[in-house]
């Protein structure tokens, strides 16, 4: 059964310009490769769990194993794919009964439109801007066709998951994100840095993978718990960068 469409409203974020309390973001634990980590993330209260379903990456999970890995867990699931065809993406999303499809490669508007016709998923597109103009161009080009933009730091030859922090000014990043478009912040987040990142960027969702790992693809339960608690700790919005 196809899940209901899932999204986050950005109402209230774009207009914030002083030190008002920041809405607590949703927390996504991504790059999960083990069933025990999926269950623990859910038990700790993660709002979303992400699985890399395209082959060839350090945290990739084969489809036949991914479906069993998330079985019995009610937490919303995110299918992370890189440069798959629309039908290949659909197959992967259905395999884990995903609510969200996260496009992490060079997917264009044509592909996104075709994917829209195959399922009622919420669609997020990852971007890795080197400069503010890169972010604005991506939002202008892709924003009207997706439900959210995931923004993370740029690193040569990478499609994400490397811990590269976003080096752009938080205020201009917030201003670049239109109302109604979910802002997902990723890259370089850890239990020690996420609270400050939330206060500076005011994202709707914070996304962590390597920042809560004991080894590649192996999550550390204590780190996940600390990250979730820190992300949800109320803090005033910082307008300095």
DOPA-115501 format. One record per residue: residue in one letter; x, y, z of N, C-alpha, C, O in turn; residue number from 1. Coordinates in nm, 2 decimals. Example, Ala and Ser with C-alpha at 12.3 -4.5 7.8 and 13.67 -1.06 7.14 Angstrom:
<tormis>
residuo_nc1_nc2_nc3_cac1_cac2_cac3_cc1_cc2_cc3_oc1_oc2_oc3_num
A_1.32_-0.57_0.78_1.23_-0.45_0.78_1.32_-0.33_0.78_1.42_-0.33_0.85_1 $
S_1.28_-0.22_0.71_1.37_-0.11_0.71_1.29_0.00_0.79_1.34_0.11_0.80_2 $
</tormis>
This chain:
<tormis>
residuo_nc1_nc2_nc3_cac1_cac2_cac3_cc1_cc2_cc3_oc1_oc2_oc3_num
X_0.08_-0.12_0.00_0.00_0.00_0.00_0.09_0.12_0.00_0.18_0.14_0.08_1 $
X_0.06_0.22_-0.09_0.14_0.34_-0.10_0.11_0.43_0.01_0.00_0.46_0.04_2 $
X_0.22_0.48_0.09_0.19_0.57_0.20_0.14_0.70_0.16_0.16_0.74_0.04_3 $
X_0.08_0.77_0.25_0.03_0.91_0.22_0.15_1.00_0.20_0.26_0.97_0.24_4 $
X_0.13_1.10_0.12_0.24_1.19_0.09_0.28_1.26_0.22_0.20_1.30_0.30_5 $
X_0.41_1.28_0.23_0.47_1.33_0.36_0.55_1.46_0.32_0.63_1.46_0.23_6 $
X_0.53_1.56_0.40_0.61_1.68_0.38_0.61_1.76_0.51_0.55_1.73_0.61_7 $
X_0.70_1.86_0.51_0.71_1.96_0.62_0.68_2.09_0.57_0.73_2.13_0.46_8 $
X_0.61_2.17_0.64_0.58_2.31_0.61_0.69_2.40_0.66_0.74_2.38_0.77_9 $
X_0.73_2.50_0.58_0.83_2.59_0.62_0.76_2.72_0.68_0.83_2.82_0.69_10 $
X_0.63_2.72_0.70_0.57_2.84_0.75_0.64_2.89_0.88_0.66_2.82_0.97_11 $
X_0.67_3.02_0.87_0.73_3.09_0.99_0.88_3.10_0.98_0.94_3.18_1.05_12 $
X_0.95_3.02_0.90_1.09_3.03_0.90_1.15_3.14_0.82_1.24_3.21_0.86_13 $
X_1.09_3.16_0.70_1.16_3.26_0.61_1.14_3.40_0.66_1.23_3.49_0.63_14 $
X_1.04_3.43_0.74_1.02_3.56_0.79_1.10_3.59_0.92_1.10_3.71_0.97_15 $
X_1.16_3.49_0.98_1.23_3.51_1.11_1.36_3.59_1.08_1.44_3.55_1.00_16 $
X_1.37_3.70_1.16_1.50_3.78_1.14_1.55_3.82_1.27_1.66_3.89_1.27_17 $
X_1.49_3.79_1.38_1.55_3.82_1.51_1.57_3.69_1.59_1.56_3.58_1.54_18 $
X_1.60_3.71_1.72_1.63_3.59_1.80_1.51_3.53_1.87_1.50_3.52_1.99_19 $
X_1.41_3.49_1.79_1.30_3.42_1.83_1.33_3.27_1.84_1.42_3.22_1.78_20 $
X_1.25_3.20_1.93_1.28_3.05_1.94_1.26_2.99_1.80_1.17_3.02_1.72_21 $
X_1.35_2.89_1.77_1.34_2.82_1.64_1.26_2.70_1.66_1.27_2.62_1.76_22 $
X_1.17_2.67_1.56_1.09_2.55_1.56_1.18_2.43_1.56_1.28_2.43_1.49_23 $
X_1.15_2.33_1.65_1.24_2.21_1.65_1.23_2.14_1.52_1.12_2.11_1.47_24 $
X_1.34_2.11_1.46_1.34_2.04_1.33_1.31_1.89_1.35_1.33_1.83_1.46_25 $
X_1.26_1.83_1.24_1.26_1.68_1.24_1.40_1.63_1.22_1.49_1.69_1.17_26 $
X_1.42_1.50_1.27_1.55_1.44_1.27_1.55_1.32_1.17_1.46_1.23_1.19_27 $
X_1.64_1.32_1.08_1.66_1.20_0.99_1.79_1.14_1.02_1.89_1.20_1.01_28 $
X_1.79_1.01_1.04_1.91_0.93_1.06_1.93_0.85_0.92_1.84_0.77_0.88_29 $
X_2.03_0.88_0.85_2.05_0.83_0.72_2.17_0.73_0.71_2.25_0.72_0.80_30 $
X_2.18_0.67_0.59_2.29_0.57_0.57_2.28_0.45_0.66_2.38_0.39_0.69_31 $
X_2.16_0.41_0.69_2.14_0.29_0.78_2.17_0.17_0.70_2.12_0.15_0.58_32 $
X_2.24_0.07_0.75_2.28_-0.05_0.68_2.25_-0.18_0.76_2.26_-0.29_0.71_33 $
X_2.21_-0.16_0.89_2.18_-0.27_0.98_2.05_-0.26_1.04_2.00_-0.16_1.08_34 $
X_1.98_-0.38_1.05_1.85_-0.38_1.11_1.85_-0.33_1.26_1.75_-0.26_1.30_35 $
X_1.95_-0.36_1.33_1.96_-0.32_1.47_1.97_-0.17_1.48_1.92_-0.11_1.58_36 $
X_2.03_-0.11_1.39_2.04_0.04_1.39_1.91_0.10_1.35_1.87_0.21_1.40_37 $
X_1.84_0.04_1.26_1.71_0.09_1.22_1.61_0.09_1.34_1.55_0.19_1.37_38 $
X_1.61_-0.02_1.41_1.52_-0.04_1.53_1.56_0.06_1.63_1.48_0.12_1.70_39 $
X_1.69_0.08_1.66_1.74_0.17_1.76_1.70_0.31_1.73_1.66_0.39_1.81_40 $
X_1.72_0.35_1.60_1.69_0.49_1.56_1.54_0.52_1.58_1.50_0.62_1.63_41 $
X_1.46_0.42_1.55_1.32_0.43_1.57_1.28_0.44_1.72_1.20_0.53_1.76_42 $
X_1.34_0.36_1.80_1.32_0.36_1.94_1.36_0.49_2.01_1.30_0.54_2.10_43 $
X_1.47_0.55_1.96_1.52_0.68_2.01_1.43_0.80_1.97_1.45_0.91_2.02_44 $
X_1.34_0.78_1.87_1.25_0.88_1.83_1.29_0.96_1.70_1.24_1.07_1.68_45 $
X_1.38_0.90_1.62_1.40_0.96_1.49_1.27_0.97_1.41_1.19_0.89_1.42_46 $
X_1.26_1.09_1.34_1.14_1.11_1.26_1.14_1.04_1.13_1.04_1.00_1.07_47 $
X_1.26_1.02_1.07_1.28_0.96_0.95_1.40_0.87_0.95_1.50_0.90_1.02_48 $
X_1.40_0.76_0.87_1.52_0.68_0.86_1.55_0.66_0.71_1.46_0.64_0.63_49 $
X_1.68_0.68_0.68_1.72_0.68_0.54_1.80_0.56_0.50_1.89_0.53_0.57_50 $
X_1.78_0.51_0.38_1.85_0.39_0.33_1.90_0.42_0.19_1.82_0.46_0.11_51 $
X_2.03_0.41_0.17_2.09_0.43_0.03_2.06_0.30_-0.05_2.11_0.19_-0.02_52 $
X_1.98_0.32_-0.16_1.94_0.21_-0.23_2.00_0.20_-0.37_1.96_0.11_-0.45_53 $
X_2.09_0.29_-0.40_2.17_0.28_-0.53_2.30_0.21_-0.49_2.36_0.23_-0.39_54 $
X_2.34_0.12_-0.58_2.46_0.04_-0.56_2.59_0.13_-0.58_2.59_0.23_-0.65_55 $
X_2.70_0.08_-0.52_2.83_0.14_-0.54_2.88_0.24_-0.44_2.98_0.30_-0.46_56 $
X_2.81_0.25_-0.33_2.85_0.35_-0.23_2.87_0.28_-0.10_2.83_0.16_-0.08_57 $
X_2.94_0.34_-0.01_2.99_0.28_0.11_2.87_0.23_0.20_2.89_0.13_0.28_58 $
X_2.76_0.30_0.19_2.64_0.26_0.28_2.53_0.20_0.19_2.41_0.20_0.24_59 $
X_2.56_0.16_0.07_2.45_0.10_-0.01_2.40_-0.03_0.05_2.47_-0.11_0.10_60 $
X_2.27_-0.05_0.04_2.20_-0.17_0.08_2.12_-0.23_-0.03_2.04_-0.17_-0.09_61 $
X_2.15_-0.36_-0.06_2.07_-0.43_-0.17_1.93_-0.43_-0.14_1.89_-0.44_-0.02_62 $
X_1.84_-0.42_-0.24_1.70_-0.42_-0.22_1.65_-0.54_-0.15_1.56_-0.52_-0.06_63 $
X_1.70_-0.66_-0.18_1.64_-0.77_-0.11_1.67_-0.77_0.04_1.60_-0.83_0.12_64 $
X_1.78_-0.70_0.08_1.81_-0.69_0.23_1.74_-0.57_0.29_1.70_-0.57_0.41_65 $
X_1.72_-0.46_0.21_1.67_-0.34_0.26_1.52_-0.36_0.31_1.49_-0.31_0.42_66 $
X_1.44_-0.43_0.23_1.30_-0.45_0.27_1.29_-0.52_0.41_1.21_-0.48_0.49_67 $
X_1.37_-0.62_0.43_1.37_-0.69_0.56_1.43_-0.61_0.67_1.38_-0.62_0.78_68 $
X_1.52_-0.52_0.64_1.59_-0.44_0.74_1.49_-0.34_0.80_1.51_-0.31_0.92_69 $
X_1.40_-0.29_0.73_1.31_-0.19_0.78_1.17_-0.25_0.82_1.08_-0.18_0.87_70 $
X_1.15_-0.38_0.80_1.03_-0.45_0.83_0.99_-0.43_0.98_1.07_-0.44_1.07_71 $
X_0.86_-0.39_1.00_0.81_-0.38_1.14_0.84_-0.25_1.20_0.79_-0.22_1.32_72 $
X_0.91_-0.16_1.14_0.94_-0.03_1.19_0.84_0.08_1.13_0.83_0.08_1.01_73 $
X_0.77_0.15_1.21_0.67_0.24_1.16_0.73_0.38_1.13_0.66_0.46_1.07_74 $
X_0.85_0.41_1.17_0.91_0.54_1.13_0.91_0.56_0.98_0.94_0.47_0.91_75 $
X_0.88_0.69_0.94_0.88_0.72_0.80_1.02_0.69_0.73_1.12_0.72_0.79_76 $
X_1.01_0.63_0.62_1.13_0.58_0.55_1.17_0.67_0.43_1.08_0.72_0.36_77 $
X_1.29_0.69_0.41_1.34_0.77_0.30_1.43_0.68_0.21_1.53_0.63_0.25_78 $
X_1.39_0.67_0.08_1.47_0.60_-0.02_1.57_0.70_-0.08_1.53_0.79_-0.15_79 $
X_1.70_0.68_-0.06_1.80_0.76_-0.11_1.86_0.70_-0.24_1.91_0.58_-0.23_80 $
X_1.85_0.77_-0.35_1.89_0.71_-0.48_1.98_0.81_-0.55_1.97_0.93_-0.53_81 $
X_2.07_0.76_-0.64_2.16_0.84_-0.71_2.16_0.80_-0.86_2.20_0.69_-0.90_82 $
X_2.10_0.89_-0.94_2.10_0.88_-1.08_2.04_0.75_-1.13_2.09_0.69_-1.23_83 $
X_1.93_0.71_-1.07_1.85_0.60_-1.12_1.75_0.65_-1.22_1.72_0.77_-1.22_84 $
X_1.70_0.56_-1.30_1.58_0.59_-1.39_1.46_0.61_-1.30_1.45_0.57_-1.19_85 $
X_1.36_0.68_-1.36_1.23_0.69_-1.29_1.18_0.56_-1.24_1.13_0.54_-1.12_86 $
X_1.18_0.46_-1.33_1.13_0.32_-1.29_1.22_0.26_-1.19_1.17_0.19_-1.10_87 $
X_1.35_0.27_-1.20_1.44_0.22_-1.10_1.42_0.28_-0.97_1.43_0.21_-0.86_88 $
X_1.40_0.41_-0.97_1.37_0.48_-0.84_1.24_0.43_-0.78_1.24_0.41_-0.66_89 $
X_1.14_0.42_-0.86_1.01_0.37_-0.81_1.03_0.23_-0.75_0.97_0.21_-0.64_90 $
X_1.10_0.14_-0.81_1.12_0.01_-0.76_1.19_0.01_-0.62_1.15_-0.06_-0.53_91 $
X_1.28_0.10_-0.61_1.36_0.11_-0.48_1.27_0.17_-0.37_1.28_0.12_-0.26_92 $
X_1.19_0.27_-0.41_1.11_0.33_-0.31_1.00_0.23_-0.26_0.97_0.23_-0.14_93 $
X_0.95_0.16_-0.35_0.84_0.06_-0.31_0.90_-0.05_-0.23_0.83_-0.11_-0.14_94 $
X_1.03_-0.09_-0.25_1.09_-0.20_-0.18_1.09_-0.17_-0.03_1.09_-0.27_0.05_95 $
X_1.10_-0.05_0.01_1.10_-0.02_0.16_0.98_0.06_0.20_0.98_0.11_0.31_96 $
X_0.88_0.07_0.11_0.76_0.14_0.15_0.79_0.28_0.19_0.74_0.33_0.29_97 $
X_0.87_0.35_0.11_0.92_0.48_0.14_0.81_0.59_0.13_0.72_0.58_0.05_98 $
X_0.81_0.68_0.23_0.73_0.80_0.22_0.80_0.91_0.14_0.73_1.00_0.08_99 $
X_0.93_0.92_0.15_1.01_1.02_0.09_1.11_0.96_-0.01_1.17_0.86_0.03_100 $
X_1.13_1.02_-0.12_1.24_0.98_-0.21_1.33_1.09_-0.22_1.30_1.21_-0.25_101 $
X_1.46_1.06_-0.19_1.57_1.16_-0.19_1.66_1.14_-0.31_1.73_1.04_-0.31_102 $
X_1.66_1.24_-0.40_1.74_1.23_-0.52_1.87_1.29_-0.50_1.88_1.41_-0.47_103 $
X_1.98_1.21_-0.50_2.11_1.26_-0.46_2.21_1.27_-0.57_2.33_1.29_-0.54_104 $
X_2.17_1.26_-0.69_2.26_1.26_-0.80_2.24_1.39_-0.89_2.23_1.50_-0.84_105 $
X_2.24_1.37_-1.02_2.22_1.47_-1.12_2.08_1.47_-1.19_2.07_1.50_-1.30_106 $
X_1.98_1.43_-1.11_1.85_1.41_-1.17_1.80_1.54_-1.22_1.81_1.65_-1.15_107 $
X_1.74_1.54_-1.34_1.68_1.67_-1.39_1.53_1.68_-1.38_1.47_1.58_-1.33_108 $
X_1.48_1.79_-1.43_1.33_1.81_-1.42_1.25_1.70_-1.49_1.15_1.66_-1.44_109 $
X_1.30_1.66_-1.61_1.23_1.56_-1.68_1.22_1.43_-1.60_1.11_1.37_-1.60_110 $
X_1.32_1.39_-1.54_1.32_1.27_-1.46_1.22_1.28_-1.34_1.14_1.19_-1.31_111 $
X_1.23_1.40_-1.27_1.14_1.42_-1.16_1.00_1.42_-1.20_0.91_1.37_-1.13_112 $
X_0.96_1.48_-1.31_0.83_1.48_-1.36_0.78_1.34_-1.39_0.66_1.30_-1.35_113 $
X_0.86_1.25_-1.45_0.82_1.12_-1.47_0.80_1.04_-1.34_0.71_0.96_-1.33_114 $
X_0.89_1.07_-1.24_0.88_1.00_-1.11_0.75_1.04_-1.04_0.69_0.96_-0.98_115 $
X_0.71_1.16_-1.06_0.58_1.21_-1.00_0.46_1.12_-1.05_0.37_1.10_-0.97_116 $
X_0.47_1.08_-1.17_0.36_1.00_-1.23_0.36_0.86_-1.18_0.26_0.78_-1.20_117 $
X_0.46_0.81_-1.11_0.48_0.67_-1.07_0.44_0.65_-0.93_0.42_0.53_-0.88_118 $
X_0.42_0.75_-0.85_0.39_0.74_-0.71_0.37_0.87_-0.64_0.41_0.98_-0.69_119 $
X_0.30_0.87_-0.53_0.27_0.99_-0.45_0.37_1.02_-0.34_0.33_1.06_-0.23_120 $
X_0.50_1.00_-0.37_0.60_1.02_-0.27_0.62_1.17_-0.26_0.60_1.25_-0.35_121 $
X_0.67_1.21_-0.14_0.74_1.34_-0.12_0.88_1.33_-0.19_0.95_1.23_-0.16_122 $
X_0.91_1.43_-0.26_1.04_1.43_-0.33_1.13_1.54_-0.28_1.10_1.65_-0.27_123 $
X_1.25_1.49_-0.24_1.36_1.59_-0.20_1.47_1.58_-0.30_1.51_1.47_-0.35_124 $
X_1.53_1.69_-0.33_1.65_1.69_-0.42_1.77_1.75_-0.34_1.76_1.86_-0.29_125 $
X_1.88_1.67_-0.34_2.00_1.71_-0.27_2.08_1.81_-0.36_2.09_1.78_-0.48_126 $
X_2.13_1.91_-0.31_2.22_2.00_-0.38_2.35_2.03_-0.29_2.34_2.03_-0.17_127 $
X_2.46_2.05_-0.36_2.58_2.07_-0.29_2.65_2.20_-0.34_2.74_2.19_-0.42_128 $
X_2.60_2.31_-0.30_2.65_2.44_-0.36_2.78_2.48_-0.31_2.81_2.47_-0.19_129 $
X_2.87_2.53_-0.40_3.00_2.59_-0.36_2.98_2.73_-0.33_3.05_2.79_-0.24_130 $
X_2.88_2.80_-0.40_2.86_2.94_-0.37_2.70_2.96_-0.37_2.63_2.87_-0.40_131 $
X_2.67_3.08_-0.31_2.52_3.11_-0.30_2.45_3.10_-0.44_2.34_3.06_-0.44_132 $
X_2.52_3.15_-0.54_2.45_3.15_-0.67_2.42_3.00_-0.72_2.32_2.98_-0.79_133 $
X_2.50_2.91_-0.67_2.47_2.77_-0.71_2.34_2.72_-0.64_2.26_2.65_-0.70_134 $
X_2.33_2.76_-0.52_2.20_2.73_-0.44_2.08_2.79_-0.51_1.98_2.73_-0.53_135 $
X_2.09_2.92_-0.54_1.98_2.99_-0.60_1.94_2.93_-0.73_1.83_2.92_-0.76_136 $
X_2.04_2.90_-0.81_2.02_2.84_-0.94_1.95_2.70_-0.93_1.85_2.67_-1.00_137 $
X_1.99_2.62_-0.83_1.93_2.49_-0.81_1.78_2.51_-0.76_1.69_2.44_-0.81_138 $
X_1.76_2.60_-0.67_1.62_2.63_-0.62_1.53_2.67_-0.73_1.42_2.63_-0.75_139 $
X_1.58_2.76_-0.82_1.50_2.81_-0.93_1.47_2.70_-1.03_1.36_2.70_-1.08_140 $
X_1.57_2.62_-1.05_1.55_2.51_-1.16_1.47_2.39_-1.11_1.38_2.34_-1.18_141 $
X_1.49_2.35_-0.98_1.43_2.23_-0.93_1.32_2.25_-0.84_1.23_2.17_-0.83_142 $
X_1.33_2.36_-0.76_1.23_2.39_-0.66_1.09_2.38_-0.69_1.01_2.32_-0.61_143 $
X_1.04_2.42_-0.81_0.90_2.41_-0.84_0.85_2.27_-0.86_0.73_2.25_-0.87_144 $
X_0.94_2.17_-0.87_0.90_2.04_-0.90_0.92_1.94_-0.79_0.89_1.82_-0.80_145 $
X_0.98_1.98_-0.68_1.00_1.90_-0.56_0.94_1.95_-0.44_0.89_2.07_-0.44_146 $
X_0.94_1.88_-0.33_0.88_1.92_-0.21_0.98_1.97_-0.11_0.95_2.04_-0.01_147 $
X_1.11_1.94_-0.13_1.21_1.98_-0.04_1.35_1.98_-0.11_1.37_1.91_-0.21_148 $
X_1.44_2.07_-0.05_1.57_2.07_-0.10_1.67_2.04_0.02_1.66_2.10_0.12_149 $
X_1.75_1.94_0.00_1.85_1.90_0.09_1.98_1.98_0.06_2.03_1.96_-0.05_150 $
X_2.03_2.05_0.15_2.15_2.13_0.12_2.27_2.08_0.21_2.25_2.07_0.33_151 $
X_2.38_2.05_0.15_2.50_2.01_0.22_2.62_2.07_0.16_2.62_2.13_0.05_152 $
X_2.73_2.05_0.23_2.86_2.10_0.18_2.91_2.04_0.06_2.88_1.92_0.03_153 $
X_2.99_2.11_-0.02_3.04_2.06_-0.15_3.18_2.00_-0.12_3.26_2.05_-0.04_154 $
X_3.20_1.88_-0.19_3.33_1.82_-0.19_3.36_1.76_-0.32_3.27_1.69_-0.38_155 $
X_3.47_1.78_-0.38_3.51_1.73_-0.51_3.48_1.58_-0.53_3.53_1.50_-0.45_156 $
X_3.40_1.54_-0.63_3.38_1.40_-0.66_3.29_1.33_-0.57_3.28_1.21_-0.58_157 $
X_3.22_1.40_-0.48_3.13_1.34_-0.39_2.98_1.36_-0.42_2.95_1.47_-0.47_158 $
X_2.90_1.26_-0.39_2.75_1.28_-0.40_2.69_1.29_-0.26_2.57_1.27_-0.25_159 $
X_2.77_1.31_-0.16_2.72_1.32_-0.02_2.76_1.21_0.07_2.83_1.12_0.03_160 $
X_2.73_1.23_0.20_2.77_1.13_0.30_2.91_1.14_0.35_2.96_1.05_0.41_161 $
X_2.98_1.25_0.31_3.12_1.26_0.35_3.14_1.35_0.47_3.26_1.35_0.52_162 $
X_3.04_1.41_0.52_3.05_1.50_0.64_3.10_1.64_0.60_3.14_1.71_0.69_163 $
X_3.09_1.67_0.47_3.13_1.81_0.43_3.03_1.91_0.48_2.91_1.90_0.45_164 $
X_3.07_2.01_0.55_2.98_2.11_0.61_2.95_2.22_0.51_3.03_2.25_0.42_165 $
X_2.83_2.27_0.53_2.78_2.38_0.44_2.85_2.51_0.48_2.84_2.55_0.60_166 $
X_2.92_2.57_0.39_3.00_2.69_0.42_2.94_2.82_0.39_3.01_2.92_0.39_167 $
X_2.81_2.82_0.35_2.74_2.94_0.31_2.68_3.01_0.43_2.66_2.95_0.54_168 $
X_2.66_3.14_0.41_2.60_3.23_0.52_2.46_3.18_0.55_2.38_3.17_0.46_169 $
X_2.43_3.15_0.68_2.30_3.09_0.71_2.18_3.18_0.67_2.08_3.13_0.63_170 $
X_2.20_3.31_0.69_2.09_3.40_0.66_2.05_3.40_0.51_1.94_3.40_0.48_171 $
X_2.15_3.40_0.43_2.12_3.40_0.28_2.07_3.27_0.24_2.00_3.26_0.14_172 $
X_2.11_3.16_0.31_2.06_3.03_0.27_1.91_3.03_0.31_1.83_2.98_0.23_173 $
X_1.87_3.08_0.43_1.73_3.08_0.46_1.65_3.16_0.36_1.54_3.13_0.33_174 $
X_1.71_3.28_0.32_1.64_3.36_0.23_1.62_3.30_0.09_1.52_3.33_0.02_175 $
X_1.71_3.21_0.06_1.70_3.14_-0.07_1.60_3.03_-0.08_1.56_2.99_-0.19_176 $
X_1.55_2.99_0.04_1.45_2.88_0.04_1.31_2.94_0.04_1.27_3.00_0.14_177 $
X_1.23_2.91_-0.06_1.10_2.97_-0.07_1.00_2.91_0.04_1.02_2.79_0.08_178 $
X_0.90_2.98_0.07_0.80_2.93_0.16_0.74_2.80_0.09_0.72_2.80_-0.03_179 $
X_0.70_2.71_0.18_0.64_2.58_0.13_0.74_2.48_0.08_0.69_2.37_0.06_180 $
X_0.87_2.51_0.07_0.97_2.41_0.03_1.05_2.37_0.15_1.11_2.45_0.22_181 $
X_1.04_2.24_0.18_1.11_2.19_0.30_1.26_2.21_0.28_1.32_2.18_0.18_182 $
X_1.32_2.26_0.39_1.47_2.29_0.39_1.53_2.18_0.48_1.51_2.18_0.60_183 $
X_1.61_2.09_0.42_1.68_1.98_0.49_1.83_2.02_0.49_1.89_2.04_0.39_184 $
X_1.88_2.03_0.62_2.02_2.06_0.63_2.10_1.93_0.66_2.07_1.85_0.75_185 $
X_2.21_1.91_0.59_2.29_1.79_0.60_2.44_1.83_0.59_2.47_1.95_0.55_186 $
X_2.53_1.74_0.62_2.67_1.76_0.60_2.74_1.81_0.72_2.72_1.93_0.76_187 $
X_2.82_1.73_0.78_2.91_1.77_0.89_2.84_1.79_1.02_2.89_1.84_1.12_188 $
X_2.71_1.74_1.03_2.64_1.75_1.16_2.68_1.64_1.25_2.69_1.52_1.21_189 $
X_2.69_1.67_1.38_2.73_1.58_1.48_2.65_1.61_1.61_2.58_1.72_1.61_190 $
X_2.65_1.53_1.71_2.58_1.57_1.84_2.63_1.70_1.89_2.56_1.77_1.96_191 $
X_2.76_1.73_1.86_2.82_1.85_1.92_2.79_1.98_1.84_2.79_2.09_1.89_192 $
X_2.76_1.96_1.71_2.74_2.08_1.62_2.59_2.10_1.58_2.56_2.21_1.54_193 $
X_2.50_2.01_1.60_2.37_2.02_1.54_2.29_2.13_1.61_2.21_2.20_1.54_194 $
X_2.30_2.15_1.74_2.22_2.25_1.81_2.26_2.39_1.75_2.17_2.47_1.73_195 $
X_2.39_2.42_1.73_2.43_2.55_1.68_2.38_2.56_1.53_2.34_2.67_1.49_196 $
X_2.39_2.45_1.46_2.34_2.46_1.32_2.20_2.49_1.31_2.15_2.56_1.22_197 $
X_2.12_2.43_1.40_1.97_2.46_1.40_1.95_2.60_1.43_1.86_2.67_1.37_198 $
X_2.02_2.66_1.53_2.01_2.80_1.57_2.05_2.89_1.45_1.99_3.00_1.44_199 $
X_2.14_2.85_1.37_2.19_2.94_1.27_2.11_2.93_1.14_2.08_3.03_1.07_200 $
X_2.07_2.81_1.10_2.01_2.78_0.97_1.86_2.77_0.98_1.79_2.79_0.88_201 $
X_1.80_2.73_1.10_1.66_2.71_1.11_1.60_2.62_1.01_1.51_2.65_0.94_202 $
X_1.66_2.50_0.99_1.61_2.40_0.89_1.48_2.34_0.94_1.45_2.34_1.06_203 $
X_1.41_2.28_0.85_1.29_2.20_0.88_1.33_2.06_0.93_1.26_2.00_1.01_204 $
X_1.44_2.01_0.87_1.49_1.87_0.89_1.64_1.88_0.90_1.70_1.95_0.83_205 $
X_1.69_1.81_1.00_1.84_1.79_1.01_1.87_1.64_0.97_1.80_1.55_1.02_206 $
X_1.97_1.62_0.89_2.00_1.49_0.84_2.14_1.45_0.88_2.24_1.52_0.85_207 $
X_2.16_1.33_0.94_2.29_1.29_0.98_2.32_1.15_0.94_2.23_1.07_0.94_208 $
X_2.44_1.12_0.90_2.48_0.99_0.87_2.62_0.96_0.94_2.62_0.89_1.04_209 $
X_2.73_1.01_0.88_2.86_0.98_0.94_2.88_1.04_1.08_2.96_0.99_1.15_210 $
X_2.80_1.14_1.11_2.82_1.21_1.24_2.77_1.13_1.36_2.80_1.17_1.47_211 $
X_2.71_1.01_1.33_2.66_0.93_1.44_2.71_0.78_1.42_2.65_0.69_1.47_212 $
X_2.82_0.77_1.35_2.88_0.64_1.32_3.00_0.60_1.41_3.08_0.68_1.44_213 $
X_3.00_0.47_1.44_3.12_0.41_1.51_3.22_0.37_1.40_3.34_0.37_1.42_214 $
X_3.17_0.32_1.28_3.24_0.28_1.16_3.15_0.30_1.05_3.03_0.33_1.06_215 $
X_3.20_0.30_0.93_3.13_0.32_0.81_3.00_0.23_0.80_3.01_0.11_0.80_216 $
X_2.88_0.29_0.80_2.76_0.22_0.80_2.71_0.16_0.93_2.61_0.09_0.93_217 $
X_2.79_0.18_1.04_2.75_0.12_1.17_2.72_0.24_1.26_2.82_0.31_1.30_218 $
X_2.60_0.25_1.30_2.56_0.37_1.38_2.59_0.34_1.53_2.59_0.22_1.57_219 $
X_2.63_0.44_1.60_2.65_0.43_1.75_2.53_0.48_1.82_2.48_0.59_1.80_220 $
X_2.47_0.39_1.90_2.34_0.43_1.96_2.35_0.55_2.05_2.26_0.63_2.05_221 $
X_2.46_0.56_2.13_2.47_0.68_2.22_2.48_0.81_2.14_2.43_0.91_2.18_222 $
X_2.55_0.80_2.02_2.56_0.92_1.94_2.43_0.96_1.88_2.39_1.08_1.87_223 $
X_2.35_0.86_1.83_2.22_0.89_1.78_2.13_0.95_1.88_2.06_1.05_1.85_224 $
X_2.13_0.90_2.00_2.05_0.96_2.11_2.09_1.10_2.14_2.01_1.19_2.16_225 $
X_2.22_1.12_2.15_2.27_1.26_2.18_2.24_1.36_2.07_2.20_1.47_2.09_226 $
X_2.24_1.31_1.94_2.21_1.39_1.83_2.06_1.43_1.83_2.03_1.55_1.82_227 $
X_1.98_1.34_1.85_1.83_1.36_1.85_1.80_1.46_1.97_1.72_1.55_1.95_228 $
X_1.86_1.44_2.08_1.83_1.53_2.20_1.88_1.67_2.17_1.81_1.77_2.20_229 $
X_2.00_1.68_2.11_2.06_1.82_2.09_1.98_1.89_1.98_1.96_2.01_1.99_230 $
X_1.93_1.82_1.88_1.86_1.88_1.77_1.73_1.94_1.81_1.68_2.04_1.76_231 $
X_1.67_1.88_1.92_1.54_1.92_1.96_1.55_2.01_2.08_1.44_2.05_2.14_232 $
X_1.67_2.05_2.13_1.68_2.14_2.24_1.64_2.28_2.19_1.71_2.33_2.10_233 $
X_1.55_2.34_2.26_1.51_2.48_2.21_1.63_2.58_2.22_1.70_2.57_2.31_234 $
X_1.64_2.66_2.12_1.74_2.76_2.11_1.70_2.87_2.02_1.63_2.85_1.92_235 $
X_1.74_2.99_2.06_1.71_3.11_1.98_1.78_3.11_1.85_1.89_3.06_1.83_236 $
X_1.71_3.17_1.74_1.77_3.18_1.61_1.89_3.28_1.62_1.87_3.39_1.67_237 $
X_2.00_3.24_1.57_2.12_3.33_1.55_2.12_3.39_1.42_2.11_3.32_1.32_238 $
X_2.13_3.53_1.42_2.13_3.60_1.29_2.27_3.63_1.25_2.29_3.68_1.14_239 $
X_2.37_3.60_1.33_2.51_3.62_1.29_2.55_3.49_1.22_2.49_3.38_1.24_240 $
X_2.66_3.49_1.14_2.70_3.38_1.06_2.83_3.32_1.12_2.88_3.22_1.07_241 $
</tormis>
